[in-house]
């Protein structure tokens, strides 16, 4: 078992990433943070249509160069595990990625069709880069080249179908004990939730455990067929290497 570990969970948007943050935040040894690069992403892209844009810019550090030392430095509150909920698409091209090698990285993937139809709720014409899949594949390549390691890859549906089984396997891969507390948590807000939480987390506030997987039947518009095809190829590459 390791004494100190900093875990970066690189996810796509509208994934089960917030439930995973609740799960890890229930561990007695873990401090969690919520999308630490989001403010930089919003300021750099000018994505003012995102709910909570002004609040996020005002309440969080917008310079990624100042965020990184915190992510790689001492773990807050004297904890031994630092769980970082990260959105892969927040890794904009200008962000140097050498620091990522200092973390225990995990890729949390989701079926592209379901992700794209979710993105359509606030992005009229989503691109592959908005799903985080290209960035996840790049991260996989970086970690293999720099460290010679294959990070754990977990699929959102696998987690929802068997939360305990998947969390046990992930903890084992990370060299950590599994805690039963990871399967349940109190409803409501957290001090560690981002400033955007009141705009995005209404349903999350009501949860006390992982929800059941429910397939989405909404079709992807025909004009997004090339984007879907690109995403499906990236997803397939990651999916075949997933932890199962």
C-alpha positions as CSV (number, residue, x, y, z in Angstrom):
1,X,0.0,0.0,0.0
2,X,1.3,3.5,-0.8
3,X,1.6,6.2,1.9
4,X,0.5,9.1,-0.3
5,X,-1.2,9.2,-3.6
6,X,-2.7,11.9,-5.9
7,X,-5.4,10.4,-8.2
8,X,-6.6,12.3,-11.3
9,X,-9.8,10.9,-12.7
10,X,-10.0,12.1,-16.3
11,X,-13.6,12.0,-17.4
12,X,-15.8,13.2,-20.2
13,X,-18.6,15.7,-19.7
14,X,-22.0,14.6,-18.3
15,X,-20.4,11.4,-17.0
16,X,-20.8,9.9,-13.5
17,X,-17.7,11.9,-12.5
18,X,-19.6,13.7,-9.7
19,X,-20.9,10.5,-8.2
20,X,-17.3,9.2,-8.3
21,X,-16.2,12.3,-6.4
22,X,-18.9,11.7,-3.8
23,X,-17.7,8.1,-3.5
24,X,-14.1,9.0,-3.0
25,X,-15.0,11.9,-0.7
26,X,-16.6,9.4,1.6
27,X,-13.3,7.7,2.3
28,X,-11.7,8.7,5.7
29,X,-8.3,9.0,4.0
30,X,-9.2,11.2,1.0
31,X,-9.5,14.9,0.2
32,X,-11.3,15.7,-3.1
33,X,-11.3,18.6,-5.5
34,X,-13.8,19.5,-8.2
35,X,-12.6,20.3,-11.7
36,X,-9.6,22.4,-10.8
37,X,-9.0,23.5,-14.4
38,X,-12.5,24.5,-15.2
39,X,-12.1,28.3,-14.5
40,X,-9.0,28.4,-16.8
41,X,-11.0,26.5,-19.5
42,X,-13.9,28.9,-19.3
43,X,-11.7,32.0,-19.4
44,X,-9.6,30.7,-22.2
45,X,-12.5,29.6,-24.4
46,X,-14.9,32.3,-23.5
47,X,-17.6,29.8,-23.0
48,X,-20.0,32.2,-21.4
49,X,-23.0,29.9,-22.2
50,X,-21.9,27.5,-19.4
51,X,-24.2,27.8,-16.4
52,X,-22.3,29.4,-13.5
53,X,-19.7,31.0,-15.8
54,X,-19.3,34.3,-13.9
55,X,-19.4,32.5,-10.5
56,X,-16.7,30.1,-11.6
57,X,-14.4,32.8,-12.9
58,X,-14.8,34.8,-9.7
59,X,-14.5,31.9,-7.3
60,X,-11.6,29.8,-8.8
61,X,-8.1,30.3,-10.0
62,X,-8.1,30.9,-13.8
63,X,-4.3,30.4,-14.4
64,X,-3.5,26.8,-14.8
65,X,0.2,27.5,-13.9
66,X,-1.0,28.4,-10.4
67,X,-3.4,25.4,-10.1
68,X,-0.7,22.8,-11.0
69,X,1.5,23.3,-7.9
70,X,-1.5,22.8,-5.7
71,X,-2.5,19.6,-7.5
72,X,1.0,18.2,-7.2
73,X,1.9,19.6,-3.7
74,X,1.0,18.6,-0.1
75,X,-2.4,17.0,0.2
76,X,-4.8,19.2,2.1
77,X,-6.1,18.4,5.6
78,X,-3.3,15.9,6.2
79,X,-5.0,13.3,4.1
80,X,-3.0,10.6,2.3
81,X,-5.2,10.4,-0.8
82,X,-5.9,13.4,-3.0
83,X,-8.7,12.6,-5.5
84,X,-8.9,15.1,-8.3
85,X,-12.1,15.2,-10.4
86,X,-10.8,16.3,-13.8
87,X,-12.5,16.9,-17.1
88,X,-10.3,15.7,-20.0
89,X,-11.5,18.4,-22.3
90,X,-10.3,21.0,-19.9
91,X,-6.8,20.1,-21.0
92,X,-6.5,22.8,-23.6
93,X,-3.5,22.8,-26.0
94,X,-1.6,25.5,-24.2
95,X,-1.5,23.6,-20.9
96,X,1.8,21.8,-20.4
97,X,1.2,18.2,-19.4
98,X,4.5,17.2,-17.9
99,X,3.0,17.5,-14.3
100,X,0.4,14.8,-15.1
101,X,3.2,12.2,-14.8
102,X,3.3,12.9,-11.0
103,X,-0.3,11.7,-10.6
104,X,-1.9,8.3,-10.5
105,X,-4.1,8.8,-13.6
106,X,-7.4,7.0,-14.3
107,X,-9.5,7.4,-17.5
108,X,-13.3,7.3,-17.0
109,X,-15.0,6.8,-20.4
110,X,-18.6,6.8,-21.6
111,X,-20.3,5.6,-24.7
112,X,-20.1,8.4,-27.4
113,X,-23.7,8.4,-28.6
114,X,-24.9,9.0,-25.0
115,X,-22.3,11.7,-24.4
116,X,-23.0,13.6,-27.6
117,X,-26.8,13.7,-27.1
118,X,-26.2,15.0,-23.6
119,X,-23.8,17.7,-24.9
120,X,-26.5,18.8,-27.3
121,X,-28.4,20.2,-24.4
122,X,-25.9,23.2,-24.2
123,X,-23.7,22.9,-27.3
124,X,-25.5,23.2,-30.6
125,X,-22.7,21.5,-32.6
126,X,-20.4,19.5,-30.3
127,X,-17.1,18.4,-31.6
128,X,-15.1,15.4,-30.7
129,X,-12.8,17.6,-28.5
130,X,-15.8,18.5,-26.3
131,X,-16.3,14.8,-25.3
132,X,-12.8,14.5,-23.9
133,X,-12.1,11.3,-25.9
134,X,-9.2,12.7,-28.0
135,X,-7.6,14.1,-24.8
136,X,-8.0,10.8,-23.1
137,X,-6.3,8.9,-26.0
138,X,-3.5,11.5,-25.9
139,X,-3.1,11.0,-22.1
140,X,-2.9,7.3,-22.6
141,X,-0.1,7.8,-25.1
142,X,1.7,10.3,-22.9
143,X,1.7,7.9,-19.9
144,X,2.9,5.0,-22.0
145,X,5.7,7.1,-23.5
146,X,6.8,8.9,-20.4
147,X,6.3,6.3,-17.7
148,X,5.8,3.0,-19.5
149,X,2.5,2.5,-17.7
150,X,-1.1,1.8,-18.8
151,X,-3.5,3.8,-16.6
152,X,-6.6,2.1,-15.4
153,X,-9.5,2.7,-17.8
154,X,-13.0,2.3,-16.4
155,X,-16.3,2.6,-18.3
156,X,-19.2,4.5,-16.8
157,X,-21.7,1.7,-17.5
158,X,-19.5,-0.9,-15.8
159,X,-19.4,1.3,-12.7
160,X,-23.2,1.8,-12.6
161,X,-23.8,-1.9,-13.2
162,X,-21.5,-3.0,-10.5
163,X,-20.2,-0.1,-8.3
164,X,-18.6,-2.3,-5.6
165,X,-16.9,-4.6,-8.0
166,X,-15.4,-1.9,-10.1
167,X,-14.4,0.2,-7.2
168,X,-12.7,-2.8,-5.6
169,X,-10.8,-3.5,-8.8
170,X,-9.8,0.2,-9.2
171,X,-8.6,0.4,-5.6
172,X,-6.5,-2.7,-6.0
173,X,-4.9,-1.3,-9.2
174,X,-4.1,1.9,-7.3
175,X,-2.7,0.0,-4.3
176,X,-5.4,1.3,-2.0
177,X,-7.8,-0.5,0.4
178,X,-11.5,-0.5,-0.5
179,X,-13.9,1.1,1.9
180,X,-17.6,0.2,2.2
181,X,-18.2,3.9,2.7
182,X,-17.5,4.5,-1.0
183,X,-20.9,3.0,-1.9
184,X,-23.0,5.5,0.0
185,X,-22.8,9.1,1.0
186,X,-25.1,11.8,2.6
187,X,-27.3,13.9,0.3
188,X,-26.6,17.6,-0.1
189,X,-23.8,20.0,-1.0
190,X,-20.2,19.8,-0.1
191,X,-17.6,22.6,0.7
192,X,-15.4,21.0,-2.0
193,X,-18.0,21.4,-4.7
194,X,-17.2,24.0,-7.4
195,X,-18.9,27.4,-7.7
196,X,-20.8,26.0,-10.6
197,X,-22.4,23.3,-8.4
198,X,-25.7,25.1,-7.8
199,X,-26.2,25.3,-11.6
200,X,-25.3,21.7,-12.4
201,X,-25.7,19.5,-9.3
202,X,-29.4,19.6,-8.4
203,X,-29.7,15.9,-9.1
204,X,-26.4,15.1,-7.5
205,X,-27.5,16.8,-4.2
206,X,-30.3,14.3,-4.0
207,X,-28.2,11.2,-4.5
208,X,-26.9,8.9,-1.7
209,X,-25.4,6.2,-3.9
210,X,-24.7,5.3,-7.5
211,X,-27.7,5.3,-9.7
212,X,-28.7,2.4,-12.0
213,X,-27.7,2.5,-15.6
214,X,-30.5,3.7,-17.9
215,X,-29.8,3.6,-21.7
216,X,-30.5,6.7,-23.7
217,X,-32.6,6.3,-26.9
218,X,-32.1,9.8,-28.2
219,X,-30.6,9.6,-31.7
220,X,-27.6,11.7,-32.8
221,X,-28.5,14.2,-35.5
222,X,-27.4,13.1,-39.0
223,X,-25.2,16.2,-39.4
224,X,-23.1,15.0,-36.4
225,X,-22.5,11.5,-38.0
226,X,-18.8,12.3,-38.7
227,X,-18.3,13.5,-35.2
228,X,-20.0,10.3,-33.8
229,X,-17.8,8.1,-36.1
230,X,-14.6,9.9,-34.8
231,X,-15.7,9.5,-31.2
232,X,-16.7,5.8,-31.6
233,X,-13.2,5.0,-33.0
234,X,-11.5,6.7,-30.0
235,X,-13.9,5.1,-27.6
236,X,-13.3,1.6,-29.1
237,X,-9.6,2.0,-28.6
238,X,-10.0,2.8,-25.0
239,X,-12.9,0.4,-24.3
240,X,-11.0,-2.7,-25.3
241,X,-8.4,-1.8,-22.7
242,X,-10.8,-1.1,-19.9
243,X,-10.7,-2.6,-16.4
244,X,-13.2,-5.4,-16.2
